Amino acid sequence: MSSWHDFSTRSSVREQVDYFEFRVLSMTLSVENLSFHYPDVPVLHNISFNLPSGDFLSLLGPNGSGKSTLLRLLDRILLPQSGTITLDGRRLTEFSRRELAKRVAYVPQDTLWVFPYTVLEVVLMGRSPYIGHSGFENDKDLEIARETMRLTDIAHLADKLITGISGGERQRVLIARALSQQPRILLLDEPNAHLDISHQIDIFRILREQNEQRNLTIVCVSHDLNLAAAFSKRTLLLANTGGEGAFIFAIGQPKDVLTRTNIEQVYQTPVLVDQLPDSSAMRISLLPLATMKEEPSGIPGNRTTPD
């Protein structure tokens, strides 16, 4: 893809690439009364929430609560049976795939790479929505790809094969590819899955920087409640009734959503929620030796009205 290009930096090209020097244009995403099911398997029921520009929202919930499905619906990989998703008041279904890719980028958990692309070639794939009839990227595309690689700390891997780098490095490559789409909203499906502690923190540091410095809106599926509490501006907790599908149990700031009562009711697992010593940061700890009082079937407590 890129082996025949001259990678020398040109000042005229650099002047064109101002995307990463400014804040992302605002865009509001709205979900109203969204329901989805696979054949004979209800997944999500009556989901409604607004995602303001610059938000960092973590989607949380037990296995099978529809977190990844909701993320795919937000990128129109799946279509709901009922309800609507809009961007600035325009239905998602009204956008062409190219138009949508310039606004929303999706990062899967991982990708099976059959062909030995270089890291630079993979990142350049994010420029597909902008490539014209020639089918080849231009100097501006290359400069944007280099900049996203710098932002995600993988510039030194440009000529490495995607099949020959570590899982943490590969995850940063996928994020760089998504950023090279120049999206206003970034969707990530468990970006810290299968990574060690150091790489998990590194991934969320990159996301927080993009969110705070450029106002990039982020929606992230996670199973790590502590990372979600530490890095997210808001959290959305899904609970699965097992009947109609998962619903929004709570949404709001982490300190209001990730309470001991909410976590124990949704996950049916005893936890301790406190603060780190000499810090206001939340800490959520499992209590494997504790026992919970047996609850009636289903999720106890009232549903929290989404904002």
C-alpha positions as CSV (number, residue, x, y, z in Angstrom):
1,M,0.0,0.0,0.0
2,S,2.6,2.5,1.0
3,S,5.9,1.0,-0.1
4,W,6.2,3.0,-3.3
5,H,5.6,6.4,-1.5
6,D,8.2,9.0,-0.7
7,F,7.9,9.4,3.1
8,S,10.0,12.6,3.3
9,T,8.3,15.3,5.2
10,R,7.3,18.4,3.3
11,S,6.5,21.7,5.0
12,S,3.6,22.4,2.6
13,V,2.0,19.1,3.5
14,R,2.5,19.7,7.2
15,E,0.7,23.0,7.0
16,Q,-2.3,21.2,5.6
17,V,-2.5,18.7,8.5
18,D,-4.0,20.8,11.2
19,Y,-6.6,18.3,12.3
20,F,-4.8,17.2,15.4
21,E,-3.9,20.7,16.5
22,F,-7.5,21.7,17.1
23,R,-10.5,20.5,19.0
24,V,-12.9,18.1,17.3
25,L,-16.1,19.7,16.0
26,S,-19.0,19.1,18.3
27,M,-21.5,16.3,17.5
28,T,-24.3,15.0,19.7
29,L,-25.4,11.3,19.5
30,S,-28.9,10.4,20.8
31,V,-30.3,7.0,21.4
32,E,-34.1,6.7,21.8
33,N,-36.1,3.6,22.8
34,L,-33.6,1.3,21.2
35,S,-34.3,-2.5,21.2
36,F,-32.4,-5.3,19.5
37,H,-32.6,-9.0,19.4
38,Y,-30.9,-11.9,17.6
39,P,-33.2,-14.7,16.4
40,D,-35.0,-15.8,19.5
41,V,-32.5,-14.0,21.8
42,P,-33.5,-10.6,23.3
43,V,-30.4,-8.5,23.9
44,L,-31.3,-4.8,24.5
45,H,-34.6,-3.3,25.6
46,N,-35.8,0.3,25.4
47,I,-32.3,1.9,25.6
48,S,-32.3,5.7,25.7
49,F,-29.5,8.1,26.4
50,N,-27.7,11.2,25.0
51,L,-24.0,11.4,24.3
52,P,-22.9,15.1,24.3
53,S,-19.8,16.2,22.5
54,G,-16.6,15.6,24.5
55,D,-18.1,12.9,26.7
56,F,-16.1,9.8,27.8
57,L,-18.7,7.1,28.5
58,S,-17.9,3.6,29.7
59,L,-20.4,0.9,28.9
60,L,-20.4,-1.6,31.8
61,G,-22.4,-4.7,32.7
62,P,-22.1,-8.5,33.2
63,N,-21.3,-10.8,30.3
64,G,-24.2,-11.1,27.9
65,S,-25.7,-7.7,28.8
66,G,-25.4,-6.3,25.3
67,K,-22.4,-3.9,25.7
68,S,-20.7,-4.9,22.5
69,T,-24.0,-5.2,20.6
70,L,-24.8,-1.6,21.7
71,L,-21.5,-0.4,20.4
72,R,-22.1,-2.1,17.0
73,L,-25.5,-0.5,16.8
74,L,-23.9,2.9,17.4
75,D,-21.6,2.3,14.3
76,R,-24.5,0.8,12.2
77,I,-22.8,-2.5,12.0
78,L,-26.1,-3.8,13.3
79,L,-29.6,-2.3,12.8
80,P,-32.1,-2.2,15.7
81,Q,-35.6,-3.8,15.5
82,S,-37.0,-0.6,17.0
83,G,-35.9,2.8,18.2
84,T,-33.6,5.4,16.6
85,I,-30.0,6.6,16.8
86,T,-29.3,10.1,15.6
87,L,-26.2,12.3,15.0
88,D,-27.0,16.0,15.4
89,G,-30.7,15.1,14.8
90,R,-30.0,13.1,11.6
91,R,-30.8,9.4,11.7
92,L,-27.8,7.1,11.4
93,T,-29.4,5.2,8.5
94,E,-29.4,8.5,6.5
95,F,-25.6,8.6,6.3
96,S,-23.7,6.9,3.6
97,R,-21.0,4.5,4.9
98,R,-18.3,6.9,3.8
99,E,-20.1,9.9,5.5
100,L,-20.5,7.9,8.7
101,A,-16.9,6.7,8.7
102,K,-15.8,10.4,8.7
103,R,-17.7,10.9,11.9
104,V,-17.6,7.7,13.8
105,A,-14.7,5.2,14.2
106,Y,-14.9,1.7,15.7
107,V,-12.1,-0.2,17.3
108,P,-12.8,-3.9,17.8
109,Q,-11.2,-6.1,20.5
110,D,-8.8,-7.5,18.0
111,T,-8.5,-8.3,14.4
112,L,-7.2,-11.5,12.8
113,W,-4.5,-10.5,10.4
114,V,-4.0,-13.0,7.6
115,F,-1.7,-10.8,5.4
116,P,1.5,-9.4,6.8
117,Y,0.8,-5.6,6.4
118,T,3.2,-3.2,8.0
119,V,2.0,-1.1,10.9
120,L,2.0,2.0,8.6
121,E,-0.1,0.3,6.0
122,V,-2.7,-0.7,8.7
123,V,-2.9,2.8,10.0
124,L,-3.3,4.2,6.5
125,M,-6.4,1.9,6.1
126,G,-8.2,4.5,8.3
127,R,-7.8,7.0,5.5
128,S,-10.1,5.0,3.2
129,P,-13.1,7.3,3.6
130,Y,-11.0,10.2,2.2
131,I,-9.3,8.4,-0.7
132,G,-10.5,9.5,-4.1
133,H,-11.0,7.6,-7.4
134,S,-7.3,6.9,-7.8
135,G,-7.5,4.4,-4.9
136,F,-4.2,5.7,-3.5
137,E,-3.4,7.8,-0.4
138,N,-1.7,11.1,-0.9
139,D,0.9,13.1,1.0
140,K,-1.8,14.5,3.4
141,D,-3.0,10.9,4.2
142,L,0.5,9.8,5.0
143,E,1.2,12.8,7.2
144,I,-2.0,12.2,9.2
145,A,-1.1,8.5,9.6
146,R,2.3,9.5,10.9
147,E,0.7,11.9,13.3
148,T,-1.7,9.4,14.7
149,M,1.2,7.0,15.1
150,R,3.1,9.6,17.1
151,L,0.1,10.3,19.3
152,T,-0.3,6.6,20.1
153,D,3.5,6.0,20.6
154,I,3.9,3.6,17.7
155,A,5.9,5.7,15.3
156,H,8.9,3.5,15.8
157,L,6.9,0.5,14.6
158,A,6.1,1.9,11.2
159,D,7.9,-0.8,9.2
160,K,7.2,-3.7,11.6
161,L,4.7,-6.3,10.5
162,I,1.3,-6.3,12.3
163,T,1.7,-10.0,12.8
164,G,5.0,-9.6,14.6
165,I,4.2,-7.1,17.4
166,S,2.7,-7.6,20.8
167,G,-0.9,-7.4,21.8
168,G,-0.5,-4.1,23.5
169,E,1.2,-2.6,20.4
170,R,-1.4,-4.1,18.1
171,Q,-4.2,-2.4,20.1
172,R,-2.4,0.9,19.8
173,V,-2.2,0.3,16.1
174,L,-6.0,-0.2,15.9
175,I,-6.6,3.0,17.8
176,A,-4.2,4.9,15.5
177,R,-6.0,3.5,12.5
178,A,-9.3,4.8,14.0
179,L,-7.9,8.2,14.8
180,S,-6.6,8.5,11.2
181,Q,-10.3,8.5,10.2
182,Q,-10.5,11.9,11.9
183,P,-13.7,10.9,13.7
184,R,-15.7,13.0,16.1
185,I,-16.8,9.9,18.0
186,L,-14.6,7.0,18.9
187,L,-16.1,3.6,19.8
188,L,-13.9,1.0,21.5
189,D,-14.8,-2.6,22.4
190,E,-12.7,-3.7,25.4
191,P,-9.5,-2.0,24.3
192,N,-7.8,-3.3,27.4
193,A,-8.7,-7.0,26.9
194,H,-5.9,-9.5,27.3
195,L,-3.4,-6.7,28.1
196,D,-1.1,-6.5,31.2
197,I,-1.6,-3.7,33.7
198,S,1.0,-1.4,32.2
199,H,-0.5,-1.6,28.7
200,Q,-4.1,-1.1,30.1
201,I,-3.1,2.1,31.7
202,D,-1.2,3.2,28.6
203,I,-4.3,2.6,26.4
204,F,-6.6,4.6,28.7
205,R,-4.0,7.4,29.0
206,I,-4.0,7.8,25.2
207,L,-7.8,7.9,25.2
208,R,-8.0,10.4,28.0
209,E,-5.5,12.7,26.2
210,Q,-7.5,12.6,23.0
211,N,-10.7,13.3,25.0
212,E,-9.3,16.2,27.0
213,Q,-7.0,17.8,24.5
214,R,-9.2,17.5,21.4
215,N,-12.7,17.1,22.8
216,L,-13.0,13.7,21.1
217,T,-16.1,11.9,22.2
218,I,-15.4,8.3,23.4
219,V,-17.6,5.3,24.1
220,C,-15.7,2.4,25.6
221,V,-16.9,-1.1,26.6
222,S,-15.0,-2.3,29.6
223,H,-15.1,-5.0,32.2
224,D,-12.7,-3.2,34.5
225,L,-14.7,-1.1,36.9
226,N,-11.7,0.6,38.4
227,L,-10.3,1.8,35.0
228,A,-13.8,3.0,34.1
229,A,-14.1,4.9,37.4
230,A,-10.6,6.4,37.0
231,F,-10.8,7.6,33.3
232,S,-14.5,8.0,32.4
233,K,-16.6,11.1,32.7
234,R,-19.7,9.0,32.8
235,T,-20.6,5.4,33.1
236,L,-23.6,3.5,31.8
237,L,-24.5,0.3,33.7
238,L,-26.5,-2.4,31.8
239,A,-28.4,-5.1,33.7
240,N,-29.8,-8.2,32.1
241,T,-33.2,-9.4,33.2
242,G,-33.0,-12.5,31.0
243,G,-36.5,-11.8,29.6
244,E,-36.9,-8.8,27.4
245,G,-33.2,-8.0,27.2
246,A,-30.8,-5.7,29.0
247,F,-31.9,-2.3,30.2
248,I,-30.0,0.8,31.6
249,F,-29.8,0.2,35.3
250,A,-27.9,3.5,35.9
251,I,-26.1,6.2,34.0
252,G,-24.2,9.2,35.3
253,Q,-20.9,10.0,37.0
254,P,-18.8,7.0,38.1
255,K,-19.2,7.9,41.8
256,D,-23.0,7.9,41.5
257,V,-23.3,4.7,39.3
258,L,-20.5,2.5,40.7
259,T,-21.9,2.2,44.2
260,R,-21.7,-0.9,46.3
261,T,-25.5,-1.4,46.1
262,N,-25.6,-1.0,42.3
263,I,-22.6,-3.3,41.6
264,E,-23.9,-6.0,43.9
265,Q,-27.4,-5.9,42.5
266,V,-26.2,-6.0,38.8
267,Y,-23.3,-8.4,39.1
268,Q,-24.6,-10.4,42.0
269,T,-21.1,-10.3,43.5
270,P,-20.0,-8.8,46.9
271,V,-17.7,-5.8,46.6
272,L,-16.1,-3.1,48.7
273,V,-16.2,0.4,47.3
274,D,-13.9,3.0,49.0
275,Q,-11.3,5.6,48.2
276,L,-7.5,5.1,47.6
277,P,-5.4,6.3,50.5
278,D,-4.4,10.0,50.2
279,S,-6.6,10.3,47.1
280,S,-10.2,11.0,46.1
281,A,-10.0,8.2,43.5
282,M,-12.5,5.4,43.8
283,R,-11.4,1.8,44.5
284,I,-13.6,-1.2,43.9
285,S,-12.5,-4.5,45.4
286,L,-13.9,-8.0,45.2
287,L,-14.8,-9.8,48.4
288,P,-14.5,-13.4,47.3
289,L,-14.9,-14.8,50.8
290,A,-18.0,-12.8,51.6
291,T,-21.5,-14.1,51.0
292,M,-24.5,-12.2,49.7
293,K,-28.0,-12.7,50.9
294,E,-29.9,-14.6,48.3
295,E,-32.1,-12.3,46.2
296,P,-35.2,-13.1,44.3
297,S,-34.8,-13.9,40.6
298,G,-34.1,-11.0,38.4
299,I,-32.4,-7.7,39.2
300,P,-33.5,-6.1,42.5
301,G,-34.0,-2.4,42.9
302,N,-35.6,0.2,40.7
303,R,-34.4,1.1,37.3
304,T,-32.6,4.4,37.1
305,T,-34.0,6.8,34.5
306,P,-31.3,7.6,31.9
307,D,-30.3,11.2,31.4
